[in-house]
Amino acid sequence: MNKQENIVAWVGLDWADEGHQICEYDVQTGTKQHYAIVHSAESLQEWVNQLRIRYGGKHVAVVLEQARGGLIHALMSTDFIKIYPVNPQSLAKLRKALYPSGAKSDPADAELLEEMVRQNPGHFRSWIPGDEVTRRLQLLTEGRRKFVEDMTALTNQLTSALKTYYPHALDWAGELHSEQACAFLEKWPTLTDLQKSRAFRVREFYVKYGRPRHEVLNERVKQIQGARALTEDPAVVIAGVMMVRTLVAQIASLRIAIAKYDQEIERIFHQHPDRAVFNSFPGAGKVLAPRLLAAFGADRDRFQSALEVQQFSGVAPVTERSGKAIWVHRRLACPKFMLQTFHEFANQAWKFCAWSKLSTGSSVREATTTTRPCERLPTNGFVLCSGAGRIGHLTMTAST
């Protein structure tokens, strides 16, 4: 059955923060109309109601450049609208091909969006929002990952700040994102402050955050007592202390936020009917199992094969041919968080799965100087769950 048979109108929507340009194509009459609407909840709902009345509640395709955001969230709850998200690069390249001069306007982009999908339906797929629990997991896992990246950036800044006046703390404080490191730097922001503390106070601190061996603890105390400051310049030290205290406060609050995300993700993941499937994956764990579930979603018809998963996520490389020349490169246009999820899972799976470990060893031997084994693993034998739960059991498809 033709994808367009049940669509009575195509709408190209070029969105902006304050207003949206619209090109509406009526399939029955073949006519187009251009107009604009204001970006507000009331205006969007009024426009949706007008479309419903104008076309009798029959399917209307809306083509736009974003796959997430307030506009998508406003449209996804309507039963008669089919949403077609388009990669901005696709529109930009089409515009460049049709208008080599570089001319651009929002109404013209709205018309290009509508024509691009309507005239090439086989190259585009309508977006079907997942169920509420799955969408919660998707948003929560992505939000958590952003905070983890923020934590990495802050710890890198903290490392740089400590190297300017207090490099000893990098060895003595522990992992800089940990509660121990934050407490250490809050209590002793300079080597002078640390050396003023009595040895039993230092021992008490380390015992509070772990159980170090007696000889290790004694050696640490000896190192502290005999250490020399990198610099005694008050300007450098005072500025460094200010920077360190500011970063430590941010790291501490971010660590609490990530812990809350972990609790909420675990709670939502426990409610999902597919949790047992993704919990069973070797190396998934409490962090990657929800991310894998969010990546595959609850729609069992979304991907028909492991190859489709690889191509969509960016795991599968792109092959270009021109004359006798052939070159292969990584896929640039892909959901980066999904690709990151598969790479991180591949890096964990080999530690717990004998087959994956064997495949990883082969990839390491074959890897070139420009290719990391964790990038080759997904395409040279990484097991993708192409039909998890499709027919009531887990179908594992090995991609070669």
Sine and cosine of phi, psi and omega as CSV:
sin_phi,cos_phi,sin_psi,cos_psi,sin_omega,cos_omega
0.00,0.00,0.72,-0.70,0.00,-1.00
-0.90,0.43,0.72,-0.70,-0.01,-1.00
-0.87,0.50,-0.45,0.89,-0.12,-0.99
-1.00,-0.02,-0.11,0.99,-0.11,-0.99
-0.87,0.49,-0.58,0.81,-0.06,-1.00
-0.98,-0.18,0.19,0.98,0.05,-1.00
-0.98,-0.20,0.84,-0.54,-0.07,-1.00
-0.99,-0.12,-0.25,0.97,0.00,-1.00
-0.42,-0.91,0.56,-0.83,0.07,-1.00
-0.90,-0.44,0.74,-0.67,-0.05,-1.00
-0.83,-0.56,0.86,-0.52,0.15,-0.99
-1.00,-0.09,0.79,-0.61,-0.11,-0.99
-0.81,-0.59,0.93,-0.36,0.08,-1.00
-0.99,-0.11,0.96,-0.29,-0.17,-0.99
-1.00,-0.02,0.40,-0.92,0.07,-1.00
-0.49,-0.87,0.14,-0.99,-0.06,-1.00
-0.92,0.40,-0.55,0.83,-0.10,-1.00
-0.97,-0.26,-0.45,0.89,-0.02,-1.00
-0.31,-0.95,0.27,-0.96,-0.06,-1.00
-0.80,-0.60,0.73,-0.69,0.10,-1.00
-1.00,-0.02,0.69,-0.72,-0.11,-0.99
-0.78,-0.62,0.69,-0.72,0.18,-0.98
-0.87,-0.49,0.89,-0.46,-0.09,-1.00
-0.93,-0.37,0.83,-0.56,-0.02,-1.00
-0.92,-0.38,0.86,-0.51,0.03,-1.00
-1.00,0.01,0.90,-0.44,-0.07,-1.00
-0.89,0.45,-0.64,0.77,-0.07,-1.00
-0.93,0.38,-0.70,0.72,-0.06,-1.00
-1.00,-0.08,-0.32,0.95,-0.04,-1.00
0.95,0.32,0.33,0.94,-0.03,-1.00
-0.98,-0.21,0.42,-0.91,0.04,-1.00
-0.85,-0.53,0.49,-0.87,0.14,-0.99
-0.65,-0.76,0.64,-0.77,0.00,-1.00
-0.94,-0.35,0.69,-0.73,0.08,-1.00
-0.32,-0.95,0.09,-1.00,-0.03,-1.00
-0.77,-0.63,0.48,-0.88,0.10,-1.00
-0.76,-0.65,0.46,-0.89,0.00,-1.00
-0.98,0.18,0.58,-0.81,0.03,-1.00
-0.99,0.14,1.00,-0.07,0.11,-0.99
-0.43,-0.90,0.41,-0.91,-0.02,-1.00
-0.86,0.51,-0.64,0.77,-0.03,-1.00
-0.92,0.39,-0.70,0.71,-0.02,-1.00
-0.91,0.42,-0.66,0.75,0.00,-1.00
-0.90,0.43,-0.68,0.73,0.01,-1.00
-0.92,0.39,-0.61,0.79,0.06,-1.00
-0.90,0.44,-0.67,0.75,0.03,-1.00
-0.90,0.44,-0.67,0.74,0.03,-1.00
-0.88,0.47,-0.67,0.74,0.02,-1.00
-0.90,0.43,-0.60,0.80,0.04,-1.00
-0.91,0.42,-0.65,0.76,0.06,-1.00
-0.89,0.46,-0.66,0.75,0.00,-1.00
-0.88,0.48,-0.71,0.71,-0.02,-1.00
-0.93,0.36,-0.69,0.72,-0.08,-1.00
-0.89,0.46,-0.59,0.81,-0.08,-1.00
-0.92,-0.40,0.27,0.96,0.11,-0.99
0.90,0.44,0.47,0.88,0.02,-1.00
0.97,0.23,0.12,0.99,0.04,-1.00
-0.98,0.21,0.24,-0.97,-0.13,-0.99
-0.90,0.43,0.77,-0.64,0.08,-1.00
-0.86,-0.51,0.79,-0.62,0.01,-1.00
-1.00,-0.03,0.79,-0.62,0.04,-1.00
-0.91,-0.42,0.85,-0.52,-0.03,-1.00
-0.95,-0.31,0.79,-0.61,-0.02,-1.00
-0.51,-0.86,0.17,-0.99,-0.16,-0.99
-1.00,-0.05,0.03,1.00,-0.03,-1.00
-0.84,-0.53,0.47,-0.88,0.02,-1.00
-0.95,-0.31,0.00,1.00,0.00,-1.00
-0.34,-0.94,0.42,-0.91,0.00,-1.00
0.72,-0.69,0.01,-1.00,-0.07,-1.00
-0.87,0.50,-0.61,0.79,-0.03,-1.00
-0.92,0.40,-0.72,0.70,0.04,-1.00
-0.88,0.48,-0.69,0.73,-0.02,-1.00
-0.90,0.44,-0.52,0.86,0.02,-1.00
-0.96,0.28,-0.50,0.86,-0.07,-1.00
-1.00,-0.05,-0.40,0.92,-0.15,-0.99
-0.92,0.38,-0.34,0.94,-0.04,-1.00
-1.00,0.07,-0.09,1.00,0.00,-1.00
-1.00,0.10,0.65,-0.76,-0.10,-0.99
-1.00,0.10,-0.27,0.96,-0.09,-1.00
-0.96,-0.28,-0.11,0.99,-0.02,-1.00
-0.99,-0.12,0.78,-0.63,0.12,-0.99
-0.97,-0.24,0.83,-0.56,-0.09,-1.00
-0.99,-0.14,0.77,-0.64,0.05,-1.00
-0.88,-0.47,0.99,-0.10,0.07,-1.00
-0.96,0.27,0.66,-0.75,-0.03,-1.00
-0.85,-0.53,0.69,-0.73,0.07,-1.00
-0.90,0.44,0.78,-0.62,0.00,-1.00
-0.82,0.57,-0.52,0.86,0.02,-1.00
-0.91,0.42,-0.57,0.82,0.01,-1.00
-0.90,0.45,-0.71,0.71,0.02,-1.00
-0.91,0.41,-0.66,0.75,-0.03,-1.00
-0.89,0.46,-0.65,0.76,-0.01,-1.00
-0.95,0.31,-0.59,0.80,0.07,-1.00
-0.91,0.41,-0.67,0.74,0.02,-1.00
-0.88,0.47,-0.67,0.75,0.00,-1.00
-0.91,0.41,-0.59,0.81,0.01,-1.00
-0.94,0.35,-0.61,0.79,-0.04,-1.00
-1.00,0.07,-0.48,0.87,-0.02,-1.00
-0.79,-0.61,0.98,0.21,-0.04,-1.00
-0.87,0.50,-0.35,0.94,0.00,-1.00
-0.93,0.37,-0.31,0.95,-0.04,-1.00
1.00,-0.03,0.11,0.99,0.03,-1.00
-0.88,0.48,0.65,-0.76,-0.05,-1.00
-0.52,-0.85,0.65,-0.76,0.11,-0.99
-0.46,-0.89,0.46,-0.89,-0.02,-1.00
-0.90,0.44,-0.70,0.71,0.05,-1.00
-0.86,0.50,-0.63,0.77,0.02,-1.00
-0.91,0.40,-0.63,0.78,0.04,-1.00
-0.90,0.44,-0.63,0.78,0.04,-1.00
-0.88,0.48,-0.66,0.75,0.01,-1.00
-0.93,0.36,-0.64,0.77,0.04,-1.00
-0.89,0.45,-0.65,0.76,0.03,-1.00
-0.87,0.50,-0.74,0.67,-0.01,-1.00
-0.88,0.47,-0.72,0.70,-0.04,-1.00
-0.94,0.35,-0.62,0.79,-0.07,-1.00
-0.86,0.51,-0.70,0.71,-0.04,-1.00
-0.99,0.12,-0.64,0.76,-0.02,-1.00
-0.89,0.46,-0.63,0.77,-0.05,-1.00
-1.00,0.06,-0.20,0.98,0.01,-1.00
-0.71,-0.70,0.86,0.52,-0.11,-0.99
-0.91,0.42,-0.42,0.91,-0.02,-1.00
-0.94,0.34,-0.27,0.96,-0.04,-1.00
-0.99,-0.14,-0.01,1.00,-0.04,-1.00
-0.75,-0.66,0.48,-0.88,-0.02,-1.00
-0.77,-0.63,0.71,-0.70,0.01,-1.00
-0.93,0.37,0.53,-0.85,-0.02,-1.00
-1.00,0.01,0.82,-0.57,0.02,-1.00
-0.93,-0.36,0.93,-0.38,-0.02,-1.00
-0.90,0.43,0.62,-0.78,0.03,-1.00
-0.97,0.26,0.02,-1.00,0.04,-1.00
-0.93,0.37,0.23,-0.97,-0.12,-0.99
-0.87,0.49,-0.67,0.75,-0.04,-1.00
-0.91,0.42,-0.68,0.74,0.01,-1.00
-0.91,0.42,-0.67,0.75,0.01,-1.00
-0.91,0.41,-0.57,0.82,0.08,-1.00
-0.87,0.48,-0.71,0.70,0.01,-1.00
-0.88,0.47,-0.67,0.74,0.00,-1.00
-0.86,0.50,-0.74,0.67,-0.03,-1.00
-0.94,0.35,-0.64,0.77,-0.02,-1.00
-0.93,0.37,-0.68,0.73,-0.02,-1.00
-0.92,0.39,-0.61,0.79,0.05,-1.00
-0.93,0.36,-0.64,0.76,0.04,-1.00
-0.89,0.46,-0.67,0.74,0.02,-1.00
-0.88,0.47,-0.67,0.74,-0.04,-1.00
-0.89,0.45,-0.60,0.80,0.03,-1.00
-0.89,0.45,-0.64,0.77,0.04,-1.00
-0.93,0.37,-0.58,0.81,0.06,-1.00
-0.90,0.44,-0.64,0.77,0.05,-1.00
-0.92,0.40,-0.62,0.79,0.08,-1.00
-0.89,0.46,-0.64,0.77,0.03,-1.00
-0.89,0.46,-0.67,0.75,0.04,-1.00
-0.88,0.48,-0.69,0.73,0.01,-1.00
-0.89,0.45,-0.65,0.76,-0.01,-1.00
-0.93,0.38,-0.66,0.75,0.02,-1.00
-0.92,0.40,-0.54,0.84,0.08,-1.00
-0.91,0.41,-0.66,0.75,0.05,-1.00
-0.90,0.43,-0.65,0.76,0.00,-1.00
-0.90,0.43,-0.64,0.77,0.05,-1.00
-0.86,0.51,-0.72,0.70,0.00,-1.00
-0.90,0.45,-0.65,0.76,-0.01,-1.00
-0.91,0.41,-0.66,0.75,-0.01,-1.00
-0.93,0.37,-0.53,0.85,0.00,-1.00
-0.92,0.40,-0.35,0.94,-0.04,-1.00
-0.98,0.22,-0.43,0.90,-0.05,-1.00
-0.53,-0.85,-0.25,0.97,-0.16,-0.99
-0.56,-0.83,0.84,0.55,-0.07,-1.00
-0.91,0.41,-0.36,0.93,0.01,-1.00
-0.86,0.52,-0.55,0.84,-0.06,-1.00
-0.89,0.46,-0.41,0.91,0.02,-1.00
-0.91,0.42,-0.47,0.88,0.04,-1.00
-1.00,-0.03,-0.49,0.87,-0.15,-0.99
-0.99,-0.14,-0.44,0.90,-0.12,-0.99
-0.98,0.19,-0.45,0.90,-0.08,-1.00
0.99,-0.14,-0.20,-0.98,0.03,-1.00
-0.86,0.52,0.80,-0.60,-0.16,-0.99
-0.91,0.40,-0.31,0.95,0.04,-1.00
-1.00,0.01,-0.06,1.00,-0.10,-0.99
-0.99,0.12,0.30,-0.95,0.06,-1.00
-0.90,0.44,-0.59,0.80,0.00,-1.00
-0.88,0.47,-0.72,0.70,-0.03,-1.00
-0.90,0.44,-0.67,0.74,0.01,-1.00
-0.89,0.46,-0.68,0.74,0.02,-1.00
-0.91,0.41,-0.63,0.78,0.00,-1.00
-0.88,0.48,-0.74,0.67,-0.07,-1.00
-0.96,0.26,-0.47,0.88,0.10,-0.99
-0.94,0.35,-0.62,0.79,-0.06,-1.00
-0.98,0.18,-0.64,0.77,-0.06,-1.00
-0.74,-0.67,0.98,0.18,-0.04,-1.00
-0.97,0.26,-0.16,0.99,0.06,-1.00
-0.69,-0.72,0.32,-0.95,0.04,-1.00
-0.90,0.44,-0.58,0.82,0.02,-1.00
-0.88,0.48,-0.70,0.71,0.03,-1.00
-0.88,0.48,-0.65,0.76,-0.02,-1.00
-0.91,0.40,-0.68,0.73,-0.05,-1.00
-0.95,0.31,-0.32,0.95,0.06,-1.00
-0.97,0.25,-0.37,0.93,-0.01,-1.00
-0.96,0.26,0.56,-0.83,0.03,-1.00
-0.95,0.30,0.42,-0.91,-0.08,-1.00
-0.86,0.50,-0.61,0.79,-0.05,-1.00
-0.93,0.35,-0.46,0.89,0.06,-1.00
-0.94,0.35,-0.64,0.77,0.04,-1.00
-0.90,0.43,-0.68,0.74,0.03,-1.00
-0.89,0.46,-0.67,0.74,0.02,-1.00
-0.86,0.51,-0.64,0.77,-0.01,-1.00
-0.88,0.47,-0.76,0.65,-0.04,-1.00
-0.92,0.39,-0.58,0.82,0.04,-1.00
-0.92,0.39,-0.55,0.83,0.01,-1.00
-0.89,0.46,-0.58,0.81,-0.07,-1.00
-0.96,-0.27,0.30,0.95,0.05,-1.00
0.26,-0.97,-0.06,-1.00,-0.01,-1.00
-0.83,-0.56,0.94,0.34,-0.01,-1.00
-0.93,0.37,0.50,-0.87,0.04,-1.00
-0.91,0.42,0.48,-0.88,-0.09,-1.00
-0.85,0.52,-0.68,0.73,-0.02,-1.00
-0.93,0.36,-0.56,0.83,0.04,-1.00
-0.92,0.40,-0.67,0.75,0.00,-1.00
-0.91,0.42,-0.66,0.76,0.03,-1.00
-0.90,0.44,-0.65,0.76,0.02,-1.00
-0.91,0.42,-0.63,0.78,0.03,-1.00
-0.89,0.45,-0.70,0.71,0.02,-1.00
-0.89,0.47,-0.65,0.76,0.03,-1.00
-0.89,0.46,-0.65,0.76,0.03,-1.00
-0.89,0.46,-0.67,0.74,-0.02,-1.00
-0.90,0.43,-0.70,0.72,-0.04,-1.00
-0.91,0.41,-0.51,0.86,-0.05,-1.00
-0.99,-0.16,0.09,1.00,-0.06,-1.00
-0.96,0.28,0.46,-0.89,0.06,-1.00
-0.89,-0.46,0.64,-0.77,-0.02,-1.00
-0.93,0.37,0.61,-0.79,0.05,-1.00
-0.91,0.42,-0.64,0.77,0.03,-1.00
-0.49,-0.87,0.50,-0.87,0.07,-1.00
-0.90,-0.43,0.20,0.98,0.03,-1.00
-0.91,0.42,0.91,-0.42,-0.05,-1.00
-0.84,0.54,-0.59,0.81,-0.01,-1.00
-0.88,0.47,-0.72,0.70,-0.01,-1.00
-0.92,0.39,-0.69,0.72,-0.06,-1.00
-0.92,0.39,-0.72,0.69,-0.03,-1.00
-0.90,0.44,-0.70,0.71,0.03,-1.00
-0.90,0.43,-0.63,0.78,0.02,-1.00
-0.91,0.42,-0.67,0.74,0.01,-1.00
-0.89,0.46,-0.68,0.74,0.03,-1.00
-0.87,0.50,-0.71,0.71,0.00,-1.00
-0.90,0.43,-0.70,0.71,-0.03,-1.00
-0.89,0.45,-0.71,0.70,0.00,-1.00
-0.89,0.45,-0.62,0.78,0.04,-1.00
-0.90,0.43,-0.71,0.70,-0.01,-1.00
-0.92,0.39,-0.64,0.77,0.01,-1.00
-0.88,0.47,-0.64,0.76,0.03,-1.00
-0.89,0.45,-0.66,0.75,0.02,-1.00
-0.92,0.38,-0.66,0.75,0.02,-1.00
-0.89,0.45,-0.67,0.75,-0.01,-1.00
-0.88,0.47,-0.71,0.70,0.00,-1.00
-0.93,0.37,-0.58,0.81,0.01,-1.00
-0.93,0.36,-0.59,0.81,0.03,-1.00
-0.89,0.45,-0.63,0.77,0.05,-1.00
-0.91,0.41,-0.66,0.75,0.00,-1.00
-0.89,0.46,-0.68,0.73,0.01,-1.00
-0.90,0.43,-0.62,0.79,0.04,-1.00
-0.89,0.45,-0.62,0.78,0.04,-1.00
-0.92,0.39,-0.64,0.77,0.08,-1.00
-0.87,0.49,-0.69,0.72,0.01,-1.00
-0.86,0.51,-0.67,0.74,0.00,-1.00
-0.90,0.43,-0.69,0.72,-0.02,-1.00
-0.94,0.34,-0.64,0.77,0.04,-1.00
-0.89,0.46,-0.68,0.73,0.02,-1.00
-0.89,0.46,-0.64,0.76,0.00,-1.00
-0.91,0.41,-0.72,0.70,-0.01,-1.00
-0.93,0.36,-0.65,0.76,0.00,-1.00
-0.88,0.48,-0.61,0.80,0.01,-1.00
-0.90,0.43,-0.44,0.90,0.00,-1.00
-0.99,0.14,-0.28,0.96,-0.11,-0.99
-0.98,0.22,0.71,-0.70,-0.03,-1.00
-0.92,0.39,-0.33,0.94,-0.03,-1.00
-0.99,-0.10,0.16,0.99,-0.11,-0.99
-0.88,0.48,-0.58,0.81,-0.04,-1.00
-0.90,0.43,-0.58,0.82,0.00,-1.00
-0.89,0.46,-0.77,0.64,-0.09,-1.00
-0.98,0.19,-0.41,0.91,0.12,-0.99
-0.92,0.39,-0.42,0.91,-0.06,-1.00
-0.98,0.18,-0.19,0.98,-0.04,-1.00
-0.94,0.35,0.76,-0.65,0.00,-1.00
-0.88,0.48,0.83,-0.56,0.06,-1.00
1.00,0.08,0.03,1.00,-0.05,-1.00
-0.92,0.39,-0.82,0.57,0.04,-1.00
0.95,0.32,-0.04,-1.00,-0.10,-1.00
-0.97,0.26,-0.29,0.96,0.02,-1.00
-1.00,-0.04,-0.76,0.65,-0.10,-0.99
-0.99,0.17,-0.48,0.88,0.00,-1.00
-0.86,0.50,-0.75,0.66,0.08,-1.00
-0.89,0.46,-0.58,0.82,0.01,-1.00
-0.92,0.39,-0.63,0.78,0.04,-1.00
-0.92,0.40,-0.66,0.76,0.05,-1.00
-0.88,0.48,-0.69,0.73,0.01,-1.00
-0.91,0.42,-0.56,0.83,-0.01,-1.00
-0.93,0.37,-0.69,0.72,-0.02,-1.00
-0.99,0.17,-0.51,0.86,-0.02,-1.00
0.96,0.27,-0.02,-1.00,-0.04,-1.00
-0.99,-0.14,-0.17,0.99,-0.02,-1.00
-0.99,0.16,0.95,-0.31,-0.06,-1.00
-0.97,0.26,-0.19,0.98,0.04,-1.00
-0.99,-0.14,0.05,1.00,-0.05,-1.00
-0.91,0.41,-0.69,0.73,0.03,-1.00
-0.86,-0.52,0.75,-0.67,-0.02,-1.00
-1.00,-0.09,-0.24,0.97,-0.02,-1.00
-0.40,-0.92,0.22,-0.97,0.05,-1.00
-0.90,0.44,-0.55,0.83,0.00,-1.00
-0.89,0.46,-0.63,0.78,0.04,-1.00
-0.89,0.45,-0.63,0.78,0.04,-1.00
-0.90,0.44,-0.70,0.72,-0.02,-1.00
-0.90,0.44,-0.67,0.74,-0.02,-1.00
-0.93,0.37,-0.69,0.72,-0.03,-1.00
-0.92,0.40,-0.66,0.75,-0.08,-1.00
-0.98,0.20,-0.29,0.96,-0.03,-1.00
1.00,-0.08,0.04,1.00,0.04,-1.00
-0.92,0.39,-0.67,0.74,0.00,-1.00
-0.97,0.26,0.73,-0.68,0.01,-1.00
-0.97,0.26,0.18,-0.98,0.02,-1.00
-0.96,-0.29,0.72,-0.69,0.04,-1.00
-0.96,-0.28,0.80,-0.59,0.05,-1.00
-0.90,-0.43,0.68,-0.74,0.01,-1.00
-0.78,-0.62,0.68,-0.73,0.08,-1.00
-0.49,-0.87,0.95,-0.33,-0.08,-1.00
0.90,0.44,-0.82,-0.57,0.03,-1.00
-1.00,-0.04,-0.09,1.00,-0.04,-1.00
-1.00,0.06,0.70,-0.72,0.07,-1.00
-0.71,-0.70,0.78,-0.63,0.06,-1.00
-0.63,-0.78,0.53,-0.85,-0.06,-1.00
-0.87,-0.49,0.72,-0.70,0.03,-1.00
-0.59,-0.80,0.23,-0.97,-0.02,-1.00
-0.94,0.34,0.42,-0.91,-0.03,-1.00
-0.99,0.16,0.86,-0.51,-0.07,-1.00
-1.00,0.07,-0.67,0.75,-0.04,-1.00
-1.00,0.06,1.00,-0.10,-0.01,-1.00
-0.34,-0.94,0.35,-0.94,0.08,-1.00
-0.94,0.34,0.94,-0.33,-0.15,-0.99
-0.89,0.46,-0.60,0.80,-0.03,-1.00
-0.92,0.38,-0.62,0.79,0.03,-1.00
-0.91,0.41,-0.70,0.72,0.04,-1.00
-0.88,0.48,-0.69,0.73,0.03,-1.00
-0.87,0.49,-0.64,0.77,0.02,-1.00
-0.88,0.48,-0.72,0.69,-0.01,-1.00
-0.93,0.38,-0.62,0.79,0.04,-1.00
-0.90,0.43,-0.69,0.72,-0.01,-1.00
-0.93,0.37,-0.58,0.81,0.05,-1.00
-0.92,0.38,-0.66,0.75,0.04,-1.00
-0.87,0.50,-0.61,0.79,-0.01,-1.00
-0.94,0.35,-0.41,0.91,0.03,-1.00
-1.00,-0.03,-0.54,0.84,-0.13,-0.99
-0.88,0.47,-0.62,0.78,-0.07,-1.00
-0.90,0.43,-0.36,0.93,-0.01,-1.00
-0.97,0.24,-0.33,0.94,-0.10,-1.00
-0.85,-0.53,-0.14,0.99,-0.06,-1.00
-0.82,-0.57,0.84,-0.54,-0.06,-1.00
-0.89,0.45,-0.65,0.76,-0.01,-1.00
-0.90,0.44,-0.69,0.73,0.00,-1.00
-0.91,0.41,-0.62,0.79,0.01,-1.00
-0.90,0.44,-0.66,0.75,0.03,-1.00
-0.90,0.44,-0.67,0.74,0.03,-1.00
-0.91,0.42,-0.63,0.78,0.02,-1.00
-0.89,0.45,-0.66,0.75,0.04,-1.00
-0.87,0.49,-0.64,0.77,0.05,-1.00
-0.91,0.42,-0.65,0.76,0.00,-1.00
-0.91,0.40,-0.60,0.80,0.00,-1.00
-0.90,0.43,-0.65,0.76,0.00,-1.00
-0.92,0.39,-0.56,0.83,-0.06,-1.00
-1.00,0.01,-0.25,0.97,-0.13,-0.99
-0.90,0.43,0.61,-0.79,0.07,-1.00
-1.00,0.01,0.05,-1.00,-0.02,-1.00
-0.93,0.36,-0.30,0.95,-0.04,-1.00
-0.97,-0.23,0.06,1.00,-0.06,-1.00
-0.83,-0.56,0.79,-0.61,0.05,-1.00
-0.99,0.10,0.60,-0.80,0.02,-1.00
-0.82,0.57,-0.60,0.80,-0.04,-1.00
-0.93,0.37,-0.33,0.94,0.07,-1.00
-1.00,0.07,-0.50,0.87,0.00,-1.00
-0.98,0.18,-0.50,0.87,-0.05,-1.00
-0.84,0.54,-0.72,0.69,-0.03,-1.00
-0.88,0.47,-0.50,0.86,-0.06,-1.00
-0.99,-0.12,-0.35,0.94,-0.04,-1.00
-0.96,-0.27,0.41,0.91,0.06,-1.00
0.60,-0.80,0.06,1.00,0.01,-1.00
-0.92,0.38,0.83,-0.56,-0.06,-1.00
-0.97,0.24,0.87,-0.49,0.04,-1.00
-0.96,-0.29,0.64,-0.77,-0.04,-1.00
-1.00,0.04,0.99,0.14,-0.14,-0.99
-0.96,0.29,-0.40,0.92,-0.03,-1.00
-0.69,-0.72,0.70,0.71,-0.06,-1.00
-0.85,0.52,0.91,-0.41,0.05,-1.00
0.98,0.17,0.08,1.00,-0.08,-1.00
-0.87,0.49,-0.68,0.73,-0.02,-1.00
-0.84,-0.54,0.53,0.85,0.09,-1.00
1.00,0.00,-0.01,1.00,0.09,-1.00
-0.57,-0.82,0.19,-0.98,-0.07,-1.00
-0.99,0.12,0.87,-0.49,0.04,-1.00
-0.98,-0.21,0.89,-0.46,-0.01,-1.00
-0.98,-0.22,0.83,-0.55,-0.02,-1.00
-0.91,-0.40,0.85,-0.52,0.01,-1.00
-1.00,0.04,0.79,-0.61,0.00,-1.00
-0.98,-0.19,0.70,-0.71,0.00,-1.00
-0.88,-0.48,0.00,0.00,0.00,0.00
